[in-house]
Amino acid sequence: MSIVWPAEWENQSAVQLTWPHKDTDWCDVLEEVERCYLELSATITRFQSLIVVAQQKDHVNHVLSDIISSFPIRIVEIENNDTWARDHSGISVIQNEIPRLIDYKFNGWGLKFPSNLDNQITSQIYQAGVFDNNVRYQNALDFVLEGGGIESDGNGTCMVTEACLLSPNRNETYSKESIEERLSQDLGVDRFLWLTHGEILGDDTDSHIDTLARFVSEDTIVYQSCDEQDYECYYSLKMMEEELRTFRTRSGEPYNLVALPWPSVKEEEGERLPATYANFLIINGAVLVPTYNDPMDQKVISILSTLFSDREVIGIDCEVLIKQHGSLHCVTMQYPEGFISLN
């Protein structure tokens, strides 16, 4: 059986957002976060289709009215707890040349937050006919897994963190070896790169890989570095950097490692906020980069422009997103080519 788990830089058919609403933790900054989502929607639709899960479809129709008539957008009304589409969406694979959507269980990052409604979103989108007729749905609700916790190189390698995947409040009956066996079976993975270090203060996800280190090609990894020695997680990030140096490509060579500069530590009412530049999104023809009104914003855009010379690298102001401890990649989920057609 052949299973391919595409890398994010491969051709896509759409990106999903789950829209903020007054019954989420965004209620106090709803106008501000909707401006961020509007900018994100307008930018994504320049390059590809957009799916929006909405608590109130009419409201989102109104907010997106200036772009919805010109670009392919599908709004689906589904109740939801929160907006972190990366983690409550399905994972896309190609099995024997047939697109397959795997619906894992989402349990609020290890039972930290309510997730009963979010956990039903993927099946409801599928039942609503958003996906092409040839896409198969796989119920995998016996296993807890978030999209932000796994990273693919498109060629059978999966990069993860032990803090997340071995969290006892996710799959406590699974050992490290049985987790590898399960992901190999579902995703076609035959190589695992496990990080035992790496942490960003304020992150609720138990160190999702997409906040720390990302593949940008089969032989290149970018990662969030830190040069602020007074920062509580400075040594953890330095040890992660050393671990990355020990990783090898499939051919046995060291990875090309590219450090992303450290954004100034952000605080909200004395609480540290988890700003990270590693939380970018790759789409067709572009890379969308979270910015934080920080002096390092333009340096990150320059670094990623060199790595993605064939794509437009665009900064999106995500300062509001880190107020709820996430960023750009966390609120989006891409679907590969052949999964969705809104044209």
C-alpha positions in Angstrom: 0.0 0.0 0.0 1.4 3.4 -1.0 0.7 6.4 1.3 2.1 9.9 0.7 1.7 12.7 3.2 2.4 15.8 1.1 4.8 18.5 2.3 3.2 22.0 2.8 5.1 23.4 -0.2 3.4 21.0 -2.7 0.4 22.2 -4.8 -2.7 23.0 -2.7 -6.4 23.2 -3.5 -7.5 25.4 -0.5 -6.8 26.7 2.9 -9.3 26.4 5.8 -10.0 29.0 8.5 -12.4 28.7 11.5 -13.8 32.2 12.1 -13.6 33.9 15.5 -16.9 34.7 17.2 -18.2 36.3 20.4 -18.5 32.9 22.2 -14.8 32.2 21.9 -11.9 33.6 24.0 -11.6 36.3 21.3 -14.7 38.1 22.6 -12.7 41.0 24.1 -10.7 41.6 21.0 -13.2 40.4 18.4 -12.9 43.5 16.1 -9.2 43.4 16.1 -8.9 39.6 15.4 -11.5 39.9 12.6 -9.3 42.5 10.9 -6.4 40.0 11.1 -8.7 37.2 9.6 -9.9 39.6 6.9 -6.3 40.4 5.9 -5.4 36.7 6.0 -8.5 35.8 3.8 -7.8 38.5 1.3 -4.2 37.4 1.0 -4.9 33.7 0.7 -7.6 34.2 -2.0 -5.1 36.0 -4.2 -3.4 32.6 -4.6 -6.0 29.8 -4.0 -9.4 28.9 -2.7 -10.6 29.4 0.9 -12.9 27.5 3.2 -14.3 29.2 6.2 -16.0 27.4 9.1 -18.4 30.0 10.7 -20.5 30.0 13.8 -22.8 32.5 11.9 -22.5 32.3 8.1 -24.4 35.6 7.5 -21.9 37.5 9.7 -18.9 36.1 7.9 -20.5 36.7 4.5 -20.9 40.4 5.5 -17.3 40.7 6.8 -15.9 39.1 3.6 -18.4 40.9 1.3 -15.7 42.9 -0.5 -13.7 39.9 -1.6 -16.3 37.1 -1.7 -17.7 38.0 -5.1 -14.3 38.0 -6.8 -12.6 35.0 -5.2 -13.4 31.3 -4.6 -14.6 31.1 -1.0 -16.9 28.5 0.6 -18.4 29.4 4.0 -19.8 26.5 6.0 -21.9 27.1 9.1 -20.8 24.8 11.9 -20.8 25.4 15.7 -17.3 25.5 17.1 -15.4 26.1 20.4 -12.5 28.0 19.0 -10.5 28.9 15.9 -7.4 26.8 15.8 -8.0 25.1 12.4 -4.5 23.6 12.3 -5.4 21.4 15.2 -9.0 20.5 14.7 -8.8 19.9 11.0 -8.2 16.6 9.2 -4.8 15.5 7.9 -4.5 14.9 4.2 -2.7 12.0 2.6 -2.7 10.2 -0.8 -3.3 6.5 -0.4 -2.9 4.4 -3.6 -3.4 7.6 -5.6 -6.7 8.3 -3.8 -7.1 11.4 -1.6 -7.8 10.5 2.0 -8.8 12.8 4.9 -7.9 11.4 8.3 -10.0 12.8 11.1 -8.0 12.4 14.4 -9.4 13.2 17.8 -8.8 16.8 19.1 -9.0 17.0 22.9 -8.0 20.7 23.5 -4.2 20.1 23.6 -4.3 17.5 26.3 -7.7 18.3 28.0 -6.7 22.0 28.6 -9.7 23.5 26.9 -13.2 22.5 25.7 -13.1 20.8 22.3 -16.4 18.9 21.9 -17.7 21.1 19.0 -14.2 21.5 17.4 -13.8 17.7 17.3 -16.8 17.4 15.0 -15.8 20.0 12.5 -13.9 17.8 10.0 -16.7 15.2 9.7 -19.3 18.0 9.3 -17.3 19.7 6.5 -17.0 16.3 4.8 -20.7 15.7 5.1 -21.4 19.2 3.8 -19.8 18.2 0.4 -16.9 20.6 0.6 -14.4 17.9 -0.5 -14.3 16.4 -4.0 -16.2 13.2 -4.5 -13.1 11.1 -4.8 -11.8 12.1 -1.3 -12.3 9.3 1.2 -12.9 10.0 4.9 -11.1 8.0 7.6 -12.4 8.1 11.1 -9.3 8.1 13.4 -11.0 9.4 16.6 -9.3 6.7 18.7 -6.0 8.6 18.5 -5.3 12.2 19.6 -3.3 14.2 17.1 -3.1 17.9 16.1 -1.8 19.2 12.8 0.5 21.6 14.5 2.3 18.7 16.3 3.6 17.0 13.1 5.8 18.2 10.3 6.3 16.5 6.9 9.1 16.7 4.3 6.8 15.0 1.7 9.1 12.0 1.5 8.3 9.9 4.5 10.0 11.9 7.2 8.1 13.2 10.2 9.5 15.8 12.7 7.8 16.0 16.1 8.5 16.9 19.7 8.4 14.5 22.6 6.7 17.0 24.9 3.7 17.0 22.6 3.3 13.5 21.2 4.2 11.8 24.5 2.0 14.0 26.6 0.0 11.7 29.0 -3.2 13.6 28.4 -3.2 12.7 24.7 -2.5 9.1 24.1 -1.4 7.8 27.5 -1.6 4.1 26.5 0.8 4.6 23.6 4.5 4.3 23.9 6.9 6.2 21.6 7.3 3.1 19.5 3.6 2.5 19.2 3.0 6.2 18.2 5.6 5.7 15.4 3.9 2.5 14.4 0.5 4.3 14.2 1.7 7.3 12.2 3.6 5.0 9.9 0.5 3.1 9.2 -1.7 6.2 8.7 0.7 8.7 7.1 3.2 6.4 5.3 6.0 7.8 7.5 9.2 5.7 7.8 11.5 8.2 9.4 11.0 10.1 12.7 13.0 13.1 13.9 12.2 13.5 17.6 13.1 16.8 19.4 13.5 16.3 23.2 14.1 20.1 23.7 12.5 23.3 22.6 9.9 25.4 24.4 8.3 28.9 24.0 6.8 30.4 27.1 3.0 30.9 26.9 2.5 28.0 24.4 -0.5 25.9 25.4 0.3 23.1 23.0 3.1 21.3 24.8 5.7 22.5 22.2 4.0 22.0 18.8 6.7 21.5 16.2 5.2 24.3 14.1 6.2 26.8 16.7 9.8 25.6 16.8 11.2 24.0 13.6 9.9 23.6 10.0 10.9 21.8 6.8 11.2 24.2 3.9 12.7 21.4 1.6 13.8 17.8 2.1 17.2 18.9 3.2 16.6 22.3 4.9 15.1 23.1 8.3 14.3 26.6 9.6 14.0 27.0 13.4 13.2 29.6 16.0 16.5 30.7 17.6 16.9 32.8 20.7 19.6 35.2 21.7 18.0 36.7 24.8 19.8 35.0 27.6 17.5 36.2 30.3 14.5 34.5 28.6 13.3 31.5 30.6 13.4 29.1 27.6 16.8 30.3 26.3 18.7 27.1 27.2 15.9 24.9 26.0 16.0 26.5 22.6 19.8 26.3 22.5 19.6 22.6 23.3 17.0 22.2 20.5 19.5 23.9 18.1 22.1 21.3 19.1 19.7 18.5 18.5 18.8 19.8 15.1 22.5 19.6 14.2 22.5 15.9 14.9 19.6 15.2 12.5 20.4 13.7 9.2 18.6 13.6 5.9 17.5 10.4 4.2 20.9 10.3 2.4 22.8 10.7 5.7 23.9 14.3 5.3 23.4 17.0 7.9 20.4 19.3 7.3 20.9 22.8 6.1 19.8 24.7 9.2 18.6 28.3 9.0 17.9 30.2 12.2 15.0 32.7 12.4 15.7 35.7 14.6 14.1 36.1 18.0 11.2 38.5 18.3 11.1 40.7 21.4 9.3 38.9 24.2 5.7 40.1 24.3 3.6 40.5 27.4 -0.1 41.0 28.1 -1.0 42.0 31.6 2.2 40.5 32.8 1.7 37.2 30.9 4.4 36.1 28.4 3.0 35.6 24.9 4.4 33.0 22.5 5.5 35.0 19.5 7.4 32.8 17.0 8.4 33.3 13.4 8.4 29.5 12.7 4.6 29.7 12.5 4.5 30.7 8.8 2.2 29.2 6.2 3.3 28.0 2.7 0.6 28.3 0.0 0.6 28.3 -3.8 2.9 31.0 -4.9 3.4 32.6 -1.5 4.6 32.2 2.0 2.6 34.1 4.7 4.8 35.1 7.6 3.5 36.2 11.1 4.7 39.6 12.1 4.5 41.3 15.5 5.3 44.9 15.0 8.8 43.9 15.9 12.2 45.1 14.6 13.0 41.5 13.4 9.9 41.3 11.2 11.7 42.4 8.0 14.7 40.3 8.7 12.5 37.2 8.8 10.8 38.1 5.6 14.2 38.6 4.0 15.5 35.2 5.2 12.4 33.4 3.9 12.5 35.3 0.6 15.9 33.8 0.0 14.7 30.3 0.9 11.5 30.7 -1.2 12.8 32.6 -4.2 10.0 31.3 -6.4 7.2 32.6 -4.0 6.0 36.0 -2.8 6.8 36.3 0.9 4.1 38.4 2.7 4.0 39.6 6.3 0.7 39.3 8.1 0.2 41.3 11.4 -0.5 38.5 13.9 0.1 40.5 17.1 -3.5 39.9 18.1 -3.2 36.1 17.6 -0.5 35.6 20.2 -2.9 37.1 22.8 -4.6 33.7 22.6 -1.3 31.9 22.5 -1.2 31.0 18.8 -0.2 32.5 15.5 -0.7 32.3 11.7 0.0 28.6 11.0 -2.1 27.7 14.0 -5.3 29.3 12.6 -4.9 27.7 9.1 -5.0 24.3 7.5 -4.0 23.6 3.9 -5.5 20.9 1.7 -3.4 19.5 -1.1 -4.3 19.5 -4.8 -7.2 17.2 -5.7 -9.0 17.5 -2.3 -11.2 20.5 -2.9 -12.5 22.5 -5.9 -14.4 25.7 -5.4 -14.1 27.1 -8.9 
